[in-house]
Amino acid sequence: MSMNTTLSREDIVRLCERVEGAQTRAYAIPKLTDEYSGMTIGDGYAVQNELRHRFIAKGHKLVGWKAGLTSKAKMQQMGVSVPSIGFLTDRMARPENAAISTSDLVHPRVECEVAFVMKKTLAGTGCTRQDVLDATDYVLPAVEIIDSRFSGFKFDLASVIADNGSSARFVGGGRARYVDELDLRTLGVVMEKNGEIVGMGASAAVLGHPADAIAMLVNILAELGEDLPAGSFVMSGGITEAVAVKAGDSVTARFQELGSVSMRFVE
């Protein structure tokens, strides 16, 4: 993946402020490429990096990373061909069974993911599935609440990367398991909203194996001059298509072998 950038430092700061405003005050903005039509993936990551440094400067703690658009379903849904990554902070985390407010989100959607917690740092290009499995402390089930800040949930890859991969909230729960106790390719997942099944899938939907998504994430981090530290919480990408939620909805994700994760949405 080419990380070449075309935006000036002023443009990067300006776009970062635009995204940050939309995220912190929950309003929709046009996709960034409407104004900057030549924006590259590298430009998207430059804006995302600026956003990460701003949040950290304001006291947010970086707790991990997430792979986005890793399933064929998500790529088709969004019309993209390459996955992407985004950062996760402590202020995005919500506890199991939490009541999650929707008033500070634009158009929230939920998706089921397998989360990895790392016991070793991974760095450099050429990271493989086995490297990831060897460096993993345990896996657990998670639900990501994504929230694209772009009008009509319409965007391209450069814009979604700048918007930190639509990251908004995440909930981990269920049962933590060691990777050698599971076949991470074949875990079945069912998502229920208000007691009705709204999504089903198997973990192989994530690039064939969720650890491959983490390996790809480490390789992208290396291109950005970053590593994946020990202790990181890493979300491997949506197994199911993203399902819209609103205040009054309750969601439960049931994972074979990993238990379930629940949350409800309020104003």
N, C-alpha and C positions, 0 to 999 in steps of 0.2 A: 504494500500500500504506500503510495507516495504521500509524504508529509510536506510537500512544497507549499509555501504560503505566498499569497499575493497582496494581502491587506497590510496597510501601514499600521504602525503602533497606535495611532490616533483612532483608526477605524476599529481595531480590535477592542480598544477601551470603550468606544462608543457602542459597539454591538453588545459587549459584555454588560454595559449599563442598561441597555434595552432589555436584554434577557433577564437580568437580575430584577429589574422593576416588575416585569411580567410574573416572575416566580414569587417574589416576596409580597406583591400586592394582588396576585391572582387575577390578571386580566389577559385577554388574548391579543397577540400581535401578528402582523403579516409575517410570512416566512422571510428570513433574512435575505435570501437570494432574489427576492422581488426587487430589492434595491442594489444588492451586490451580486449581479448575475454570474460573475466569474469566480465566485467563492469556491475554494477547494476544500477537500477533506482536512488538509493541513490547517487551513484557515479556521475551520470549525473547531479543531482541537486547540488552536491558539486562543480562541474565545473561551472555550471550556476551561483551559488552564488558568486564564485570567479570573474567571468566575470562582474556581477552586481557591486560588490564592486570596481572593477577596473574602470569601466565606471564612477561611481559616484565620485571616486577620481580624475578623469580627468575633472570633471565639468558637467557631464551629470546629469540631474535631473530625479529621478524616478517619473513618472506621473501615473503609474498604472500597471495592469497585464492583461494577456490574458489566456484564456483557449484554448488549442489546441487539435486537433484530437477528437472533441466532437461529431461528427456525425457518424452514421453508415457508410455513404459513405466514409468519411475520414479514418475511422479505417480500412475498407476493402481495400481502396486504398493503405494504408501504412502497412497493415498486423499487426496491433497492437490491443490490447484489452482494454487498460486503457487510458483515456485521460491524458493530461499533462498540465503544466502551464509554462508561460514565463513572463518576466518583460518588461515593456514599458517605454521608456525614451522620454524626450522632443525632442531629436534629431531625433527620428523616425517619429514624427508628421509632416504631411503636410496639408496645407489648402485645403478646398473644391476648385475644379477646378484647382488645381495645375498642373504644368508641372513637372513630376517626372523623374529625370535622371535615365537611366538604366545602364550607364557606371560604376557606383559604386555598381552594383548588379551582382550576378552570374547567376542565372536563375529565374527571378522574376515570381511569379504567383499571381493572385488576387482571393479573396473570400469575399463574403458578410457576414456581421455579425451584430447582435444587440449589441450596446455598452450601458453599464450602467454607470451612474455617481452617486457615493455614497454620501449620506448626513450623514451617521453614520458609525463609525468604526465597522467592523465585526472581531471577534477574536475567537479562540478556535475551538475544534472539535465539531461535531454534528450540524453544521450550516445547516439550511433547506431552502427550496424554500421560505417559508413565511418570514423567517429571512431576506433573501436577498431583497424581495419585500418591507418589512418594512424599510429597510435601504437605499433604492434607492431614489435618488432625482428625476432623470428622465432617460429616455432611448432615444437613437438616432441611426440612421442608420450609418453604417461605412463599409469601405472596408479595409481589411488588405492586404498589399502587402507582401507576405511571400517569403523567399529566402533561401532555404536550401543551405548551403555551401558545401554539400557533392556531390561528383562526381555522375553524372547521376541521381540526386535527389533520390538516394537509401540510406536508413538508417534504423536503428532500434530505439526503444524507448529511450534507454540510450544515444545514440548519438544525437538524435534530442533534447532531454532535455538539454544536454550539449551545444548545438548550440542555446539555448534560444528559442526552439520551432520554429526555422526558422524565428523568428521576423526580420523584416527589416523596413517597413514603415507602417503608417496607416493614414487614412483620415476619419474624422467624418463630418457629414453634415446634410442635410435634416431638418426635424422638430423635435425638442425635445418634448417628450410627457411624461406625468405622467403615471406610470404603471397601475393605476386604470382606465385609459381611454381606455385601450387596452386589447385584448386577446392575450397575448404574445405567446400562443401556435400556433395560426393559421395565423400569418402574412405571406402573400405571398411575395416572392422576385423574381425579374427577373434581371439577369445580361446581359448587352449588351456590345459587343465589336465591335467597328466600325459599330454600328447600327444594328448588328445581335445578336439575342438572343443566348447566349452561356451557360447559366445556369439558372435553375429555382428551387425553393424549397419553403418549408414552415418552419417557425421557430421551429416547433416541431422536425425537423431533429436534433436539438441540444439537445441531451439527453432527448427528450420529451418536454422540456421547457427550454428556455435559462437561467432562474433563477436557475435551477438545476445545470447548468454548473458553475455558479458563486458560488453556495454553495459548490460544489466539490472543486473549486479553493481555497476557504477560508479554507476548511478542509486540503488540501495539504499544504497551507501556515502554518497552525497551526503545522503540522508535521515538518515543517522546522523552527519553532520557530518565525514565522512572523505573522503579522495581515494585514488586508486590511483597510487602513486608510480612514477616511471621506475625500471626495474630489477626491478619486481615479477614474480614467477612466478605465473601465474594459471591455474587448472584450470577448463575450461569446462563440466564436468558429464559424467556417465556416458553413453556412447554405447550400451553394452550394459547389460543388467540385472546387478545385483550378484550375484556367485557366491561361495558360502561356500568358505573354505579352512581347512585344518588342517595341523598339523605333518606333514611328509613330502610335501606337495604342491609341485609346481613349476608356475609359470604363465608363459606367454609371450603377449604381445599383439602381433599382427602388423598393422601399419598400411600400407595402400597409400600409396606415395610417401614414407612417413616411417620405414620400417624397423620394427624390433621392440624390445620391452622385455621383459626376463625377470627373474624372481626366484624364490627358493624359500623355503619356510616350514619352520622348525625349532621345537623346543620352546622 
